[in-house]
Amino acid sequence: MTPISNMNPKKLFLQRFFLGWILLFPRWGTAQNYEIKSPDNELLLTVSIQDSGLYYQLRYLQDTLLRSSQLGVVFAAADTLRQFVCVSVDSGRVDEDWFPLWGVKSRIRNNYRFLRLTLQTKSGSRHMEMDVRAYDDGVAFRYVFPDSIVGAELLSELTAFNFNKDARCWWSWADYNTLEKTYQVGRVSAVSHFAAPFTAQTDSGVCVSILEAAIDDYTTMTLKKSELDSLSLVVNLVPWSDGVAVKSDGPFHSPWRVIQVAPDPAGLLSSTLLWNLNSPPQGDFSWVKPIRYVGIWWEMHLGLSTWKKDGGRHGATTTNAKRYIDFAAEHGIEGVLVEGWNTGWERWGEKDAFDFTTPFSDFDLEDIASYANTRNVKLIGHHETGGDIMAYESRMDSAFALYRKLGIDYVKTGYAGPVNPSTESHHGQYMVRHFNRVMKTAARYQLMLDVHEPVIPTGWGRTYPNLMTFEGVRGMEWNAWSSGNPPSHTCTLPFTRGLAGPMDYTPGIFDVLCDAFSSKRVKWNGEDIGKSAVHSTLSNQLALLVINYSPMQMAADLPDNYEGHPAFRFIEALPTTWDEMKVLSASIGEYVVIARRRGNDWYIAAITDEHSRELTLKLDFLEAGKRYRVEACLDTPLSHFEQQPESYSIQTGVVQPTDEFQCWMAPGGGAMIILRPY
């Protein structure tokens, strides 16, 4: 196996020799074992062929995290790949640096040991390869089917994750059509069917997250409890309507099955494992640029205007769009999103409803695009499909060509509706193929994507940097028209959905109680019980812009609520890509404190759950011998996510690396702190 590397490697060495440092000796009875250790030797993954079946186990610092767990797949033609002999072994190590176009770090080290087992079924009818990698922050493996098989139909995987102990875990219910769920906490033994990523923490504090990386022409996975073992989780593949999970006419491979491991929650957040498991980009993506944006979006969720042209309440008008563009230009915000600009919203739910090139009569697309360009603001287009995949694919090229012609470089796509054809789900191979097709087509037109209602992100943003951010989360809009998201939700997301990649959570709401224009709001959503609010303090909303990373980061509130607000300068100063990050303190579902550096400036963001919290933050990560000016937006003694959420205090001062910062957060609160050297 030749590792792919074309990203300015610091060093790259590859050792190939038969078996090498892989030890072969009996361990489980008469099993044949193949061991692979992480570069720091703290993780040990053992792959075993015993009784002709394929198994693995995982140890961390001499403790067993996952006991013997089965591997293998089941094909439709009565072909269950679990009776193997190993015909060859390849092994080695890769150590390189690469430099992402955007992200939480400007330099990423890709350092791992690898193992490839070439396996043959006992009947000799089929080969399968197992790719295995061990990093310091986790392990990953995938199934590779190198033979060209016409009409191959894979029904299921046998992949299991057998926990050794009943760990505490955070999970959301599995749903083949949406990832927009709140998270629950319990024990591994108490869960049944849930979505990935799935995160657990042992009683000794070690954290394990199960997720997948680099989905290509495959389907997504959920996890199910084994009927035979209360601590065993088994991969469940989201199927086509006919029950087949994966269809292929040639060589193919599964996504990486990823087991992220860290000594504590902070270690989970520091991992770059998902990115390293994806291939480097091929071609020139220098045109990709991170961006902050505002947009005609939140006002529709509040019921102040509509997506469709209806009764004088249409949001996407020429006048309104220019108002947002002017606001963005005056405050150095790079982009403006406009939803509801094109015909089709008035026919929601109908087949072939949306026209992605024809604007409503009160929206002059060419004029607005030209106006945005003259004001040095990027117009962000919007393609809501309502789930009508067949219509979108037939019109996608013409829609992207129009945007390219008008100088619109960014597009938000949406799939808020049942998939057409209605027999398929959002998260099966049909939609994986669609999303990859959109991603690659957008790259040809040099368009950057913000994808809503997606399949789970799996690190494709490394291979296709124009695939910048995803929703795939119960995000901010739920706070506008439902019971909303509790404060613990955003304290859980970094350790669950956030591990899967950038997240378009759309924070930054200053009108936290959603009452600034209450007399003009019109109920439009059946989940609206008339008590909508954001359930956080204003300082928390600022902090989320840093905690939940996205290279397309939306400040979601109305310009009216930002204009003249003293705290808006924290948004004006916000970077969209970072050079370095430090997790200063974290507890899953309770609180998170992250420091991110851009250039010489540091941004510290902290959030807490429903409980007030005071943390002592050490500043020893700052450059020694320097002093830093501090500007902070903090909660006040009166702040509370339900009672006085908009109470805040802006404080300034000077610190040095030997100082400590006392950070008090109100219930549902947070802090945003900027440190600049002088």
For each residue, the residues with C-beta under 8 A, 3 or more apart:
1: 90 92 114 116 131
2: 14
3: 12 14 92 94 114
4: 279 280
5: 9 12 94 96 98 110 280
6: 280
7: 96 97 98 99 280
8: 97 98 99
9: 5 12 96 97 98
10: 95 96 97 109
11: 95 96
12: 3 5 9 94 95 96
13: 93 94 95
14: 2 3 92 93 94
15: 20 91 92 93
16: 20 90 91 92
17: 20 91
18: 89
19: 22 24 89 91
20: 15 16 17 91 92
21: 37 91 113
22: 19 34 35 36 89 91 115
23: 33 35
24: 19 32 33 34
25: 33
26: 29 30 31 33
27: 31 33 46 48
28: 31 33 48 50 55 68
29: 26 50
30: 26 50
31: 26 27 28 48 49 50 55
32: 24 48 49 50 86
33: 23 24 25 26 27 28 46 47 48
34: 22 24 46 47 48 86 89 115 117
35: 22 23 44 45 46 47
36: 22 44 45 46 47 91 113 114 115 132 133 134 139
37: 21 41 43 44 45 113 134
38: 41 42 43 44 112 113 134 135 136 139
39: 93 95 111 112 113 134 135 136
40: 43 136
41: 37 38 44
42: 38 60 61 136
43: 37 38 40 58 59 60 134 135 136 138 139 261
44: 35 36 37 38 41 58 59 60
45: 35 36 37 56 57 58 132 134 139 141
46: 27 33 34 35 36 56 57 58 59
47: 33 34 35 36 54 55 56 71 115 117 130 132 141
48: 27 28 31 32 33 34 54 55 56 57 68
49: 31 32 52 53 54 55 84 85 86
50: 28 29 30 31 32 53 55
51:
52: 49 82 83 84 85 122
53: 49 50 70 72 82 83 84
54: 47 48 49 70 71 72 82 84 119 130
55: 28 31 47 48 49 50 68 69 70 71
56: 45 46 47 48 66 68 69 71 141
57: 45 46 48 64 66 67 68 69
58: 43 44 45 46 64 65 66 139 259 261
59: 43 44 46 62 63 64 65
60: 42 43 44 63 65 206 261
61: 42
62: 59
63: 59 60 164 204 206
64: 57 58 59 67 164
65: 58 59 60 163 164 202 206 208 259 261
66: 56 57 58 69 161 162 163 164 208 259
67: 57 64 162 163 164
68: 28 48 55 56 57 162
69: 55 56 57 66 159 160 161 162 232
70: 53 54 55 82 158 159 160
71: 47 54 55 56 82 130 141 143 158 159 160
72: 53 54 80 81 82 157 158 159
73: 80 81 128 143 154 156 157 158 254
74: 79 80 81 154 155 156 157 158
75: 79 80 81 152 153 154 155
76: 79 153 154 155 244
77: 153
78:
79: 74 75 76 121 125 126
80: 72 73 74 75 83 158
81: 72 73 74 75 84 121 126 128
82: 52 53 54 70 71 72 158
83: 52 53 80 121 122 123
84: 49 52 53 54 81 119 120 121 122 128
85: 49 52 119 120 122
86: 32 34 49 89 117 118 119
87: 118 119 120
88: 117 118
89: 18 19 22 34 86 115 116 117 118
90: 1 16 115 116 118
91: 15 16 17 19 20 21 22 36 113 114 115 116
92: 1 3 14 15 16 20 113 114
93: 13 14 15 39 112 113 114
94: 3 5 12 13 14 110 111 112 114
95: 10 11 12 13 39 109 110 111
96: 5 7 9 10 11 12 109 110 111
97: 7 8 9 10 107 108 109 110
98: 5 7 8 9 107 108 110 280
99: 7 8 106 107 108
100: 103 105 106 108 275 462 465
101: 285 286 288 465 577
102: 288 290 465 468 551 576 577
103: 100 106 108 275 549 551 577 578
104: 549 578 581 596
105: 100 108 272 578 579 580 581
106: 99 100 103 577 578 579 580
107: 97 98 99 579
108: 97 98 99 100 103 105 272 275 276
109: 10 95 96 97 272
110: 5 94 95 96 97 98 272 276
111: 39 94 95 96 135 136
112: 38 39 93 94 133 134 135 276
113: 21 36 37 38 39 91 92 93 133 134
114: 1 3 36 91 92 93 94 131 132 133 134
115: 22 34 36 47 89 90 91 130 131 132 133 134
116: 1 89 90 91 129 130 131 132
117: 34 47 86 88 89 129 130 132
118: 86 87 88 89 90 127 129
119: 54 84 85 86 87 127 128 129 130
120: 84 85 87 124 126 127 128
121: 79 81 83 84 124 125 126 127 128
122: 52 83 84 85
123: 83 126
124: 120 121
125: 79 121
126: 79 81 120 121 123 145 147 149
127: 118 119 120 121 145 146 147
128: 73 81 84 119 120 121 143 144 145
129: 116 117 118 119 143 144 145 146
130: 47 54 71 115 116 117 119 141 142 143 144
131: 1 114 115 116 141 142 144 253 256
132: 36 45 47 114 115 116 117 139 140 141
133: 36 112 113 114 115 139 140 141 256 277
134: 36 37 38 39 43 45 112 113 114 115 139
135: 38 39 43 111 112 138 139 140 273 276
136: 38 39 40 42 43 111
137: 260 261 262 267 270 271 272 273
138: 43 135 209 258 259 260 261 271 273
139: 36 38 43 45 58 132 133 134 135 258 259 261
140: 132 133 135 213 256 257 258 259 273 277
141: 45 47 56 71 130 131 132 133 256 257
142: 130 131 253 254 255 256 257
143: 71 73 128 129 130 157 253 254
144: 128 129 130 131 251 253 254
145: 126 127 128 129 149 152 248 251 252 253
146: 127 129 251
147: 126 127 251
148: 249 250 251
149: 126 145 152 248 249 250 251
150: 249 250
151: 247 249
152: 75 145 149 246 247 248 249 252
153: 75 76 77 244 246 247
154: 73 74 75 76 157 237 244 245 246 247 248
155: 74 75 76 243 244 245
156: 73 74 235 236 237 245
157: 72 73 74 143 154 221 235 237 245 254
158: 70 71 72 73 74 80 82 234 235
159: 69 70 71 72 234 235 257
160: 69 70 71 226 232 233 234 235
161: 66 69 210 223 232 233 234 259
162: 66 67 68 69 229 231 232 233
163: 65 66 67 166 167 188 200 208 231 232 233
164: 63 64 65 66 67 231
165: 202 203 231
166: 163 187 188 189 230 231
167: 163 187 188 200 201 202 203 208
168: 185 186 187 200 201 202 203
169: 185 186 187 188 191 198 199 200 201
170: 183 184 185 198 199 200 492 495 496 588 589
171: 183 184 186 191 194 195 198 199 496
172: 179 181 182 183 184 194 195 496
173: 181 184 193 194 195
174: 193 194 195 222 223 224 236
175: 178 179 181 195
176: 222 238 425 426 427 428
177: 418 419 425 426 427
178: 175 181 426 453
179: 172 175 195 454 456 472 473 474 497
180: 471 472 473 474 475 478
181: 172 173 175 178 195 474
182: 172 474 485 486 489
183: 170 171 172 489 492 493 496 589
184: 170 171 172 173
185: 168 169 170 492 589
186: 168 169 171 190 191
187: 166 167 168 169 190 191
188: 163 166 167 169 191 200 230 231 233
189: 166 230 231
190: 186 187
191: 169 171 186 187 188 194 225 233
192: 224 225
193: 173 174 222 223 224 225 236
194: 171 172 173 174 191 198 222 223
195: 171 172 173 174 175 179 181 198 222 223 456
196: 210 211 212 220 221 222 223 456 500
197: 209 210 211 456 496 497 499 500
198: 169 170 171 194 195 209 210 211 223 233 496
199: 169 170 171 207 208 209 210 268 495 496 499 588
200: 163 167 168 169 170 188 207 208 209
201: 167 168 169 205 206 207 208 265 588
202: 65 165 167 168 205 206 207 208
203: 165 167 168
204: 63
205: 201 202 263 264
206: 60 63 65 201 202 261 262 263 264
207: 199 200 201 202 260 261 262 263 264 265 267 268 495 588
208: 65 66 163 167 199 200 201 202 259 260 261
209: 138 197 198 199 200 258 259 260 268 495 496 499
210: 161 196 197 198 199 223 233 257 258 259 260
211: 196 197 198 258 260 274 456 458 499 500
212: 196 215 220 221 255 256 257 258 456 458
213: 140 255 256 258 273 274 277 278 458 459
214: 255 256 277 278 279 458 459 460 463
215: 212 218 219 220 255 432 455 456 458 460
216: 252 253 255 432 436
217: 246 248 252 429 432 433 436
218: 215 246 252 253 254 255 429 432
219: 215 237 238 239 240 245 246 427 428 429 432
220: 196 212 215 237 238 427 428 432 455 456
221: 157 196 212 235 236 237 238 255
222: 174 176 193 194 195 196 236 238
223: 161 174 193 194 195 196 198 210 233 234 235 236
224: 174 192 193 233 234 236
225: 191 192 193 230 232 233 234
226: 160 229 230 232 233 234
227:
228: 232
229: 162 226 232
230: 166 188 189 225 226
231: 162 163 164 165 166 188 189
232: 69 160 161 162 163 225 226 228 229
233: 160 161 162 163 188 191 198 210 223 224 225 226
234: 158 159 160 161 223 224 225 226
235: 156 157 158 159 160 221 223 257
236: 156 174 193 221 222 223 224
237: 154 156 157 219 220 221 245 246
238: 176 219 220 221 222 245 425 427 428 429
239: 219 242 243 244 245 428
240: 219 243 244 245 247 424 428 429 430
241: 423 424
242: 239
243: 155 239 240
244: 76 153 154 155 239 240 247
245: 154 155 156 157 219 237 238 239 240 429
246: 152 153 154 217 218 219 237 252 429
247: 151 152 153 154 240 244 429
248: 145 149 152 154 217 251 252
249: 148 149 150 151 152
250: 148 149 150
251: 144 145 146 147 148 149 248
252: 145 152 216 217 218 246 248
253: 131 142 143 144 145 216 218
254: 73 142 143 144 157 218 257
255: 142 212 213 214 215 216 218 221 458
256: 131 133 140 141 142 212 213 214 277
257: 140 141 142 159 210 212 235 254
258: 138 139 140 209 210 211 212 213 273 274 277
259: 58 65 66 138 139 140 161 208 209 210
260: 137 138 207 208 209 210 211 268 271 273 499
261: 43 58 60 65 137 138 139 206 207 208
262: 137 206 207 265 266 267 268 270 271
263: 205 206 207 267
264: 205 206 207 267 586
265: 201 207 262 268 269 495 583 586 587 588
266: 262 269 270 583 584 585 586
267: 137 207 262 263 264 270 271 583
268: 199 207 209 260 262 265 271 495 499
269: 265 266 494 495 498 499 581 583 586 592 594
270: 137 262 266 267 581 583
271: 137 138 260 262 267 268 274 499
272: 105 108 109 110 137 275 276
273: 135 137 138 140 213 258 260 276 277
274: 211 213 258 271 277 278 458 459 499 500 501
275: 100 103 108 272 278 459 461 462
276: 108 110 112 135 272 273
277: 133 140 213 214 256 258 273 274 459
278: 213 214 274 275 458 459 460 461 462 463
279: 4 214 282 462 463
280: 4 5 6 7 98 462 463
281: 285 462 463 464 465
282: 279 463
283: 443
284: 287
285: 101 281 288 443 464 465 466
286: 101
287: 284 409 446
288: 101 102 285 448 465 466 468
289: 409 448
290: 102 468 551 552 553 576 577
291: 334 335 378 380 410 448 551 552 553 576
292: 333 334 335 553 554 555 571 574 576
293: 328 333 334 335 336 337 378 380 410 552 553 554 555
294: 324 327 328 333 335 336 337 554 555 556 559 562
295: 298 324 335 336 337 338 339 380 554 556
296: 299 300 305 315 316 320 321 324 336 337 338 339 340
297: 300 301 337 339 506 554 556
298: 295 301 302 476 477 480 506 509 556 557 558
299: 296 302 304 305 315 558
300: 296 297 303 304 305 306 307 315 339 340
301: 297 298 477 480 481
302: 298 299 480 481 514 517 521 532
303: 300 480 481 521 522 523 524 525 528
304: 299 300 313 315 517 520 521 522 558
305: 296 299 300 313 314 315 320
306: 300 309 310 311 313 314 315 340 524
307: 300 315 316 339 340 345 384
308: 314 340 345 346 348
309: 306 314 345 346 360 361 362
310: 306 313 314 346
311: 306
312:
313: 304 305 306 310 522
314: 305 306 308 309 310 317 340 360 362
315: 296 299 300 304 305 306 307 320 339 340
316: 296 307 320 321 338 339 340 341 360 362 363
317: 314 320 321 362 363
318: 321 322 362 363 364 367 368
319: 322 323
320: 296 305 315 316 317 323 324
321: 296 316 317 318 324 325 336 338 341 363 368
322: 318 319 325 326 368 371
323: 319 320 326 327 559
324: 294 295 296 320 321 327 328 336 338 559
325: 321 322 328 329 336 368 371 372 375 377 379
326: 322 323 329 330 375
327: 294 323 324 330 331 333 559 562 563
328: 293 294 324 325 331 333 334 335 336 375 377
329: 325 326 333 375 376 377
330: 326 327
331: 327 328 562 568 572
332: 572
333: 292 293 294 327 328 329 336 377 555 571 572
334: 291 292 293 328 377 378
335: 291 292 293 294 295 328 377 378 379 380 410 552
336: 293 294 295 296 321 324 325 328 333 372 377 378 379 380
337: 293 294 295 296 297 380 382 412 554
338: 295 296 316 321 324 341 363 368 379 380 381 382
339: 295 296 297 300 307 315 316 382 384 412
340: 296 300 306 307 308 314 315 316 345 360 382
341: 316 321 338 359 360 363 365 381 382
342: 345 354 355 356 357 358 359 360 382
343: 346 354 355 358 359 360
344: 347 348 353 354 355 384 386
345: 307 308 309 340 342 348 354 384
346: 308 309 310 343
347: 344 350 353 354
348: 308 344 345 353 386 417
349: 353 386 417
350: 347 353
351: 388 391 420
352: 388 391
353: 344 347 348 349 350 386 388 391
354: 342 343 344 345 347 383 384 385 386 388 391 392
355: 342 343 344 358 395
356: 342 383 392 395 396 398 399 402
357: 342 395 398 399 402
358: 342 343 355
359: 341 342 343 363 364 365
360: 309 314 316 340 341 342 343 363
361: 309
362: 309 314 316 317 318
363: 316 317 318 321 338 341 359 360 368
364: 318 359 367 368
365: 341 359 368 369 406
366: 369 370 406
367: 318 364 370 371
368: 318 321 322 325 338 363 364 365 371 372 379
369: 365 366 372 373 379 406 407 408
370: 366 367 373 374 406
371: 322 325 367 368 374 375
372: 325 336 368 369 375 377 378 379
373: 369 370 376 377 379 407
374: 370 371
375: 325 326 328 329 371 372
376: 329 373
377: 325 328 329 333 334 335 336 372 373
378: 291 293 334 335 336 372 408 409 410
379: 325 335 336 338 368 369 372 373 406 407 408 410
380: 291 293 295 335 336 337 338 408 410 411 412 450
381: 338 341 403 408 410 411 412
382: 337 338 339 340 341 342 411 412 413 414
383: 354 356 392 399 411 412 413 414
384: 307 339 344 345 354 413 414 416
385: 354 388 389 391 392 413 414 415 417
386: 344 348 349 353 354 414 415 416 417
387: 415 416 417 418 419 420 426 453
388: 351 352 353 354 385 391 392 417 420
389: 385 392 393 415 419 420 421 430 431 434
390: 393 394 420 421
391: 351 352 353 354 385 388 394 395 420
392: 354 356 383 385 388 389 395 396
393: 389 390 396 434 437
394: 390 391
395: 355 356 357 391 392 398 399
396: 356 392 393 399 400 438 441
397: 400 401 441
398: 356 357 395 401 402
399: 356 357 383 395 396 402 403
400: 396 397 403 404 411 441 442 444 445 447
401: 397 398 404 405 445
402: 356 357 398 399 405 406
403: 381 399 400 406 408 409 411 445 447
404: 400 401 407 408 445 446 447
405: 401 402
406: 365 366 369 370 379 402 403
407: 369 373 379 404
408: 369 378 379 380 381 403 404 411 447
409: 287 289 378 403 446 447 448
410: 291 293 335 378 379 380 381 447 448 449 450 552
411: 380 381 382 383 400 403 408 442 447 448 449 450
412: 337 339 380 381 382 383 449 450 451 452
413: 382 383 384 385 438 449 450 451 452
414: 382 383 384 385 386 452 453
415: 385 386 387 389 419 426 431 452 453 454
416: 384 386 387 452 453
417: 348 349 385 386 387 388
418: 177 387 422
419: 177 387 389 415 422 424 425 426 430 431
420: 351 387 388 389 390 391
421: 389 390 424
422: 418 419
423: 241
424: 240 241 419 421 428 430 431
425: 176 177 238 419 428 430 431
426: 176 177 178 387 415 419 431 453 455
427: 176 177 219 220 238 431 455 456
428: 176 219 220 238 239 240 424 425 431 432
429: 217 218 219 238 240 245 246 247 432 433
430: 240 389 419 424 425 433 434
431: 389 415 419 424 425 426 427 428 434 435 455
432: 215 216 217 218 219 220 428 429 435 436 455
433: 217 429 430 436 437
434: 389 393 430 431 437 438
435: 431 432 438 439 451 454 455
436: 216 217 432 433 439 440 460
437: 393 433 434 440 441
438: 396 413 434 435 441 442 449 451
439: 435 436 442 443 449 460 464 466 467
440: 436 437 443 444 464
441: 396 397 400 437 438 444 445
442: 400 411 438 439 445 447 448 449 466 467
443: 283 285 439 440 446 447 464 466
444: 400 440 441
445: 400 401 403 404 441 442
446: 287 404 409 443 466
447: 400 403 404 408 409 410 411 442 443 466
448: 288 289 291 409 410 411 442 466 468 552
449: 410 411 412 413 438 439 442 466 467 468 469
450: 380 410 411 412 413 468 469 470 471 504 552
451: 412 413 435 438 454 467 469 470 471 472
452: 412 413 414 415 416 470 471 472 504
453: 178 387 414 415 416 426 471 472
454: 179 415 435 451 457 470 471 472
455: 215 220 426 427 431 432 435 472
456: 179 195 196 197 211 212 215 220 427 472 500
457: 454 460 461 470 472 500 501 502
458: 211 212 213 214 215 255 274 278 500 501
459: 213 214 274 275 277 278 462 463 501
460: 214 215 278 436 439 457 463 464 467
461: 275 278 457 464 465 467 468 501 502
462: 100 275 278 279 280 281 459 465
463: 214 278 279 280 281 282 459 460
464: 281 285 439 440 443 460 461 467
465: 100 101 102 281 285 288 461 462 468
466: 285 288 439 442 443 446 447 448 449
467: 439 442 449 451 460 461 464
468: 102 288 290 448 449 450 461 465 502 550 551 552
469: 449 450 451 502 503 504 550 551 552
470: 450 451 452 454 457 501 502 503 504
471: 180 450 451 452 453 454 475 503 504
472: 179 180 451 452 453 454 455 456 457 497 500 503
473: 179 180 493 497 503 504 505
474: 179 180 181 182 478 485 489
475: 180 471 478 503 504 505 506
476: 298 479 480 505 506 507 509 534 556
477: 298 301 480 481 506
478: 180 474 475 481 482 484 485
479: 476 482 484 485 509 514 532 533 534 535
480: 298 301 302 303 476 477 514 532
481: 301 302 303 477 478 523 524 525 527 528 532
482: 478 479 525 527 528 529 532
483: 527 529 531
484: 478 479 532 533 534 535
485: 182 474 478 479 489 490 535
486: 182 489 535 609 610
487: 490 491 535 536 540 607 608 609 610 641 667 668
488: 491 492 589 590 609 610
489: 182 183 474 485 486 492 493
490: 485 487 493 505 536 540 544 547 548 607
491: 487 488 494 588 589 590 591 592 607 608 609
492: 170 183 185 488 489 495 496 588 589
493: 183 473 489 490 496 497 498 503 505 548
494: 269 491 498 499 547 548 586 592
495: 170 199 207 209 265 268 269 492 498 499 586 588 589
496: 170 171 172 183 197 198 199 209 492 493 499
497: 179 197 472 473 493 500 503
498: 269 493 494 495 503 548 549
499: 197 199 209 211 260 268 269 271 274 494 495 496
500: 196 197 211 274 456 457 458 472 497
501: 274 457 458 459 461 470
502: 457 461 468 469 470 549 550 551 552
503: 469 470 471 472 473 475 493 497 498 548 549 550
504: 450 452 469 470 471 473 475 550 552 554
505: 473 475 476 490 493 544 548 550
506: 297 298 475 476 477 554 556
507: 476 541 544 545 548 554 555 556
508: 541 542 544 545 554 555 556 557 571
509: 298 476 479 512 514 534 541 556 557 561
510: 538 541 557 561 562 565 567 568 646
511: 514 515 516 557 558 561 646
512: 509 533 534 536 537 538 541 641 645 646
513: 533 534 645 646
514: 302 479 480 509 511 518 532 533 534
515: 511 518
516: 511 558 560 561
517: 302 304 520 521 558 560
518: 514 515 521
519:
520: 304 517
521: 302 303 304 517 518
522: 303 304 313
523: 303 481 528 530
524: 303 306 481 528
525: 303 481 482 528
526:
527: 481 482 483
528: 303 481 482 523 524 525 532
529: 482 483 532
530: 523
531: 483
532: 302 479 480 481 482 484 514 528 529
533: 479 484 512 513 514 642 645
534: 476 479 484 509 512 513 514 541 645
535: 479 484 485 486 487 641 642 668
536: 487 490 512 540 541 544 607 641 645 668 669 670
537: 512 540 541 635 639 640 641 645 646 647 648 666 668 669 670
538: 510 512 541 542 567 633 645 646 647 648
539: 542 543 633 634 635 639 648 665 669 670 671 672
540: 487 490 536 537 543 544 607 608 635 641 665 668 669 670
541: 507 508 509 510 512 534 536 537 538 544 545 670
542: 508 538 539 545 546 567 570 571 605 633 670 672
543: 539 540 546 547 605 606 607 670 671 672
544: 490 505 507 508 536 540 541 547 548 605 607 670
545: 507 508 541 542 548 553 555 571 574 605 672
546: 542 543 549 574 594 596 603 605 672
547: 490 494 543 544 592 594 605 607
548: 490 493 494 498 503 505 507 544 545
549: 103 104 498 502 503 546 578
550: 468 469 502 503 504 505 553 554 576
551: 102 103 290 291 468 469 502 576 577
552: 290 291 293 335 410 448 450 468 469 502 504 576
553: 290 291 292 293 545 550 574 576
554: 292 293 294 295 297 337 504 506 507 508 550
555: 292 293 294 333 507 508 545 562 571
556: 294 295 297 298 476 506 507 508 509
557: 298 508 509 510 511 561 562
558: 298 299 304 511 516 517 561 562
559: 294 323 324 327 562 563
560: 516 517 563
561: 509 510 511 516 557 558 565
562: 294 327 331 510 555 557 558 559 565 568 571
563: 327 559 560 568
564: 568
565: 510 561 562 568
566: 569 650
567: 510 538 542 570 571 633 648 650
568: 331 510 562 563 564 565 571 572
569: 566 572 573
570: 542 567 573 574 631 633 672 674
571: 292 333 508 542 545 555 562 567 568 574
572: 331 332 333 568 569
573: 569 570 674
574: 292 545 546 553 570 571 603
575: 578 596 598 603
576: 102 290 291 292 550 551 552 553
577: 101 102 103 106 290 551 598
578: 103 104 105 106 549 575 581 596 597 598
579: 105 106 107 597 598 599
580: 105 106 596 597
581: 104 105 269 270 578 594 595 596 597
582: 594 595 596 621
583: 265 266 267 269 270 586 592 593 594 595
584: 266 593 594 595 604 617 618 621
585: 266 591 592 593 615 617
586: 264 265 266 269 494 495 583 591 592 593 594
587: 265 590 591
588: 170 199 201 207 265 491 492 495
589: 170 183 185 488 491 492 495 609
590: 488 491 587 608 609 611 613
591: 491 585 586 587 606 607 608 609 613 615 665
592: 269 491 494 547 583 585 586 606 607
593: 583 584 585 586 604 605 606 615 617 663
594: 269 546 547 581 582 583 584 586 604 605 606
595: 581 582 583 584 602 603 604 605 621
596: 104 546 575 578 580 581 582 602 603 605
597: 578 579 580 581 600 601 602 603
598: 575 577 578 579 601 603
599: 579
600: 597 623 676 677
601: 597 598 674 675 676 677
602: 595 596 597 621 622 628 674 675
603: 546 574 575 595 596 597 598 672 673 674 675
604: 584 593 594 595 617 661 671 672 673 674 675
605: 542 543 544 545 546 547 593 594 595 596 670 671 672 673
606: 543 591 592 593 594 615 617 663 665 670 671 673
607: 487 490 491 536 540 543 544 547 591 592 665 669 670
608: 487 491 540 590 591 611 612 613 665 666 667 668 669 670
609: 486 487 488 491 589 590 591 667 668
610: 486 487 488 641 667 668
611: 590 608 667
612: 608 664 665 666 667 669
613: 590 591 608 664 665
614: 662 663 664 665
615: 585 591 593 606 662 663 665
616: 660 661 662 663
617: 584 585 593 604 606 660 661 662 663
618: 584 621 660
619: 622 628 655 656 657 658 659 660 661 675
620: 657 658
621: 582 584 595 602 618 657
622: 602 619 626 628 655 656 657 675
623: 600 626 657 677
624: 657
625: 657
626: 622 623 656 657 677
627: 654 655 656 677 678
628: 602 619 622 654 655 656 675 676 677 678
629: 652 653 654 675 676 677 678
630: 651 652 653 654 655 673 674 675
631: 570 650 651 652 673 674 676
632: 650 651 652 671 672 673 674
633: 538 539 542 567 570 648 649 650 671 672 673
634: 539 648 649 650 651 663 664 671
635: 537 539 540 639 647 648 649 664 665 666 669 670 671
636: 639 647 648 649 666
637: 666
638: 644 647
639: 537 539 635 636 644 645 647 648 666 669
640: 537 643 644 645 647 666 667 668 669
641: 487 512 535 536 537 540 610 645 666 667 668 669
642: 533 535 645 667 668
643: 640
644: 638 639 640 647
645: 512 513 533 534 536 537 538 639 640 641 642 668
646: 510 511 512 513 537 538
647: 537 538 635 636 638 639 640 644
648: 537 538 539 567 633 634 635 636 639
649: 633 634 635 636
650: 566 567 631 632 633 634
651: 630 631 632 634
652: 629 630 631 632
653: 629 630
654: 627 628 629 630
655: 619 622 627 628 630 659 661 675
656: 619 622 626 627 628 659
657: 619 620 621 622 623 624 625 626
658: 619 620
659: 619 655 656
660: 616 617 618 619
661: 604 616 617 619 655 673
662: 614 615 616 617
663: 593 606 614 615 616 617 634 671 673
664: 612 613 614 634 635
665: 539 540 591 606 607 608 612 613 614 615 635 669 670 671
666: 537 608 612 635 636 637 639 640 641 669
667: 487 608 609 610 611 612 640 641 642
668: 487 535 536 537 540 608 609 610 640 641 642 645
669: 536 537 539 540 607 608 612 635 639 640 641 665 666
670: 536 537 539 540 541 542 543 544 605 606 607 608 635 665
671: 539 543 604 605 606 632 633 634 635 663 665
672: 539 542 543 545 546 570 603 604 605 632 633
673: 603 604 605 606 630 631 632 633 661 663
674: 570 573 601 602 603 604 630 631 632
675: 601 602 603 604 619 622 628 629 630 655
676: 600 601 628 629 631
677: 600 601 623 626 627 628 629
678: 627 628 629
